Amino acid sequence: MVGLLLLLAVSLSGNLFVGGVMLGRAAFQQDGPATGQMIRAFVETLPEDARPIVRRHMRERAEDLLRQIEKIRVARAKVADVLGRSPLDEAALAAAFREIRTQTAALQSLAQGILMDAISELPPEVRTEWSSRWEDGSFPVGN
């Protein structure tokens, strides 16, 4: 029983991590459609019964996600600005990179919160199916 609980906890952690990574990757795309495609690709990897629940939660928080993605784009623009200056201001560059890390972490936190809300609505058998995809390596995202 403890082993199963540990496996489920590890699986949940992995799912949350990959969800955050997927949304983080989407944030670094240059155009809106690519972001949508990345999110759709992630959702398509989920068990069929989980998809509508995850989609609903993502739609409910879409404005928050887009706002956070925009903050990352602004931070990236700041890095580009600092890189283009001569002489290079290393302190400004370090601060700009720190801002990217801060905003990316905020996006991952938001995405993980959304996934946790969705996961809390899933029946145990769907969570188990999701878990088993990670365990046997058939989950295409993050392999």
ROKEGU-847369 format. One record per residue (C-alpha): residue in three letters; x, y, z; residue number from 0. Coordinates in steps of 0.5 Angstrom, whole numbers. Example, Ala and Ser with C-alpha at 12.3 -4.5 7.8 and 13.67 -1.06 7.14 Angstrom:
% ROKEGU-847369
<res->Ala; px->25; py->-9; pz->16; n->0>
<res->Ser; px->27; py->-2; pz->14; n->1>
END
This chain:
% ROKEGU-847369
<res->Met; px->0; py->0; pz->0; n->0>
<res->Val; px->6; py->5; pz->2; n->1>
<res->Gly; px->9; py->3; pz->-5; n->2>
<res->Leu; px->3; py->5; pz->-9; n->3>
<res->Leu; px->2; py->11; pz->-5; n->4>
<res->Leu; px->9; py->13; pz->-6; n->5>
<res->Leu; px->8; py->11; pz->-14; n->6>
<res->Leu; px->2; py->16; pz->-14; n->7>
<res->Ala; px->6; py->21; pz->-11; n->8>
<res->Val; px->12; py->21; pz->-16; n->9>
<res->Ser; px->7; py->20; pz->-22; n->10>
<res->Leu; px->3; py->27; pz->-19; n->11>
<res->Ser; px->10; py->30; pz->-18; n->12>
<res->Gly; px->12; py->28; pz->-25; n->13>
<res->Asn; px->6; py->30; pz->-29; n->14>
<res->Leu; px->6; py->37; pz->-25; n->15>
<res->Phe; px->13; py->38; pz->-27; n->16>
<res->Val; px->12; py->36; pz->-35; n->17>
<res->Gly; px->6; py->41; pz->-35; n->18>
<res->Gly; px->10; py->46; pz->-32; n->19>
<res->Val; px->15; py->45; pz->-37; n->20>
<res->Met; px->10; py->45; pz->-43; n->21>
<res->Leu; px->7; py->51; pz->-41; n->22>
<res->Gly; px->14; py->54; pz->-40; n->23>
<res->Arg; px->16; py->52; pz->-47; n->24>
<res->Ala; px->10; py->55; pz->-50; n->25>
<res->Ala; px->12; py->62; pz->-47; n->26>
<res->Phe; px->18; py->62; pz->-51; n->27>
<res->Gln; px->15; py->61; pz->-57; n->28>
<res->Gln; px->14; py->67; pz->-61; n->29>
<res->Asp; px->7; py->67; pz->-64; n->30>
<res->Gly; px->0; py->65; pz->-60; n->31>
<res->Pro; px->-2; py->59; pz->-65; n->32>
<res->Ala; px->5; py->56; pz->-63; n->33>
<res->Thr; px->3; py->57; pz->-55; n->34>
<res->Gly; px->-4; py->54; pz->-57; n->35>
<res->Gln; px->-1; py->48; pz->-61; n->36>
<res->Met; px->4; py->46; pz->-55; n->37>
<res->Ile; px->-2; py->46; pz->-50; n->38>
<res->Arg; px->-6; py->42; pz->-54; n->39>
<res->Ala; px->-1; py->37; pz->-55; n->40>
<res->Phe; px->0; py->36; pz->-48; n->41>
<res->Val; px->-7; py->35; pz->-47; n->42>
<res->Glu; px->-8; py->30; pz->-52; n->43>
<res->Thr; px->-3; py->26; pz->-48; n->44>
<res->Leu; px->-7; py->25; pz->-42; n->45>
<res->Pro; px->-12; py->20; pz->-41; n->46>
<res->Glu; px->-19; py->21; pz->-45; n->47>
<res->Asp; px->-23; py->22; pz->-39; n->48>
<res->Ala; px->-18; py->27; pz->-36; n->49>
<res->Arg; px->-18; py->32; pz->-42; n->50>
<res->Pro; px->-24; py->35; pz->-41; n->51>
<res->Ile; px->-23; py->37; pz->-34; n->52>
<res->Val; px->-16; py->39; pz->-36; n->53>
<res->Arg; px->-18; py->43; pz->-42; n->54>
<res->Arg; px->-24; py->47; pz->-37; n->55>
<res->His; px->-19; py->49; pz->-32; n->56>
<res->Met; px->-14; py->51; pz->-37; n->57>
<res->Arg; px->-20; py->55; pz->-40; n->58>
<res->Glu; px->-22; py->58; pz->-34; n->59>
<res->Arg; px->-15; py->61; pz->-32; n->60>
<res->Ala; px->-13; py->62; pz->-40; n->61>
<res->Glu; px->-13; py->70; pz->-38; n->62>
<res->Asp; px->-8; py->69; pz->-32; n->63>
<res->Leu; px->-4; py->64; pz->-37; n->64>
<res->Leu; px->-3; py->69; pz->-42; n->65>
<res->Arg; px->-1; py->75; pz->-38; n->66>
<res->Gln; px->4; py->70; pz->-35; n->67>
<res->Ile; px->7; py->69; pz->-42; n->68>
<res->Glu; px->7; py->76; pz->-43; n->69>
<res->Lys; px->11; py->77; pz->-37; n->70>
<res->Ile; px->16; py->72; pz->-40; n->71>
<res->Arg; px->16; py->75; pz->-47; n->72>
<res->Val; px->18; py->82; pz->-43; n->73>
<res->Ala; px->23; py->79; pz->-39; n->74>
<res->Arg; px->26; py->76; pz->-46; n->75>
<res->Ala; px->26; py->83; pz->-49; n->76>
<res->Lys; px->30; py->86; pz->-43; n->77>
<res->Val; px->35; py->81; pz->-44; n->78>
<res->Ala; px->36; py->82; pz->-52; n->79>
<res->Asp; px->36; py->90; pz->-50; n->80>
<res->Val; px->42; py->89; pz->-45; n->81>
<res->Leu; px->45; py->84; pz->-50; n->82>
<res->Gly; px->45; py->90; pz->-55; n->83>
<res->Arg; px->48; py->95; pz->-51; n->84>
<res->Ser; px->56; py->97; pz->-51; n->85>
<res->Pro; px->59; py->96; pz->-47; n->86>
<res->Leu; px->56; py->90; pz->-44; n->87>
<res->Asp; px->53; py->91; pz->-37; n->88>
<res->Glu; px->54; py->85; pz->-33; n->89>
<res->Ala; px->50; py->87; pz->-27; n->90>
<res->Ala; px->44; py->89; pz->-32; n->91>
<res->Leu; px->44; py->82; pz->-36; n->92>
<res->Ala; px->44; py->78; pz->-29; n->93>
<res->Ala; px->38; py->82; pz->-27; n->94>
<res->Ala; px->35; py->81; pz->-33; n->95>
<res->Phe; px->36; py->73; pz->-33; n->96>
<res->Arg; px->34; py->73; pz->-26; n->97>
<res->Glu; px->27; py->76; pz->-28; n->98>
<res->Ile; px->26; py->71; pz->-33; n->99>
<res->Arg; px->27; py->65; pz->-28; n->100>
<res->Thr; px->22; py->69; pz->-23; n->101>
<res->Gln; px->17; py->69; pz->-29; n->102>
<res->Thr; px->18; py->62; pz->-31; n->103>
<res->Ala; px->18; py->60; pz->-24; n->104>
<res->Ala; px->11; py->64; pz->-23; n->105>
<res->Leu; px->8; py->60; pz->-30; n->106>
<res->Gln; px->10; py->54; pz->-28; n->107>
<res->Ser; px->7; py->55; pz->-21; n->108>
<res->Leu; px->1; py->57; pz->-24; n->109>
<res->Ala; px->1; py->51; pz->-29; n->110>
<res->Gln; px->2; py->46; pz->-23; n->111>
<res->Gly; px->-4; py->50; pz->-19; n->112>
<res->Ile; px->-8; py->49; pz->-25; n->113>
<res->Leu; px->-7; py->42; pz->-26; n->114>
<res->Met; px->-7; py->40; pz->-19; n->115>
<res->Asp; px->-14; py->43; pz->-19; n->116>
<res->Ala; px->-16; py->39; pz->-25; n->117>
<res->Ile; px->-13; py->33; pz->-22; n->118>
<res->Ser; px->-17; py->33; pz->-16; n->119>
<res->Glu; px->-23; py->32; pz->-20; n->120>
<res->Leu; px->-21; py->26; pz->-23; n->121>
<res->Pro; px->-23; py->19; pz->-21; n->122>
<res->Pro; px->-18; py->15; pz->-18; n->123>
<res->Glu; px->-18; py->10; pz->-24; n->124>
<res->Val; px->-16; py->16; pz->-29; n->125>
<res->Arg; px->-10; py->18; pz->-24; n->126>
<res->Thr; px->-8; py->11; pz->-24; n->127>
<res->Glu; px->-8; py->11; pz->-32; n->128>
<res->Trp; px->-4; py->17; pz->-32; n->129>
<res->Ser; px->1; py->14; pz->-27; n->130>
<res->Ser; px->2; py->8; pz->-31; n->131>
<res->Arg; px->3; py->12; pz->-37; n->132>
<res->Trp; px->9; py->15; pz->-34; n->133>
<res->Glu; px->11; py->9; pz->-30; n->134>
<res->Asp; px->12; py->5; pz->-37; n->135>
<res->Gly; px->15; py->10; pz->-41; n->136>
<res->Ser; px->9; py->11; pz->-46; n->137>
<res->Phe; px->7; py->18; pz->-44; n->138>
<res->Pro; px->10; py->22; pz->-50; n->139>
<res->Val; px->11; py->28; pz->-47; n->140>
<res->Gly; px->18; py->29; pz->-43; n->141>
<res->Asn; px->21; py->22; pz->-45; n->142>
END
